[in-house]
Each structure stands twice: as C-alpha cells, then as structure tokens.
C-alpha cells in the first residue's frame, strides 16, 4: 500500500515514487576494474582505484612509466590507461625449481 499524497501545512501534493533497487554500474568489459561511464580520473582517484599510494603513482607519471594524458599541467587517466597499468603489472606463474636429490643442496 502506498500513499499518493503528503500533507504538509494543509497542502496535499503527490509523493515521488522511490526506486526499490539501485542498478549496479556495469563494467566496460568482463574483466574491467573501471566502472562504465567513468570519465578521466585525476591522480588521487586513479591511485585509489588501483589501490596504490598516490605518491607512487605521481613518481611513475613523472618518470613516464605509466600511460596518462596531460591537459596542460593536469594529469588525467582514461579507463584504457588504468587497464594498461593493470595489464603491465601482471605476473606469470612460475613453477618452483626442481631439486635432483630432494635435499635442496648442490653437489659442488
């Protein structure tokens, strides 16, 4: 049961319907960490999204180790820049070295 009017100081006016669920923000791709509709991010927002210290990101930008866009003196990151930073940091799984005798010691 919903109310259609609200009484305030003797004046009745219709209530606005409230949404029952808030839709989730869809990602740009299946494995994306950047929400869809995200524009350019500044350094603090990008660092928070990447879960790294802001100073580390600033150093990487000044050394030109990460992709970014400069708008005058301002540094911004597009969603594809964030994806490239994450992809560049991925590490391959390496199997541990095998030992021949099982003791782990070399025979030298």
Buried (B, 14 or more C-beta within 10 A) or exposed (E): EEEEEEEEEEEEEEEEEEEEEEEEEEBBEEEBBBEEEBEBBEBEBBBEBBEBEBEEBBEBBEEEEBBBEEEEEEBBBBBEBBBBBBEEEEEEEEEEEEEEEEEEEEEE
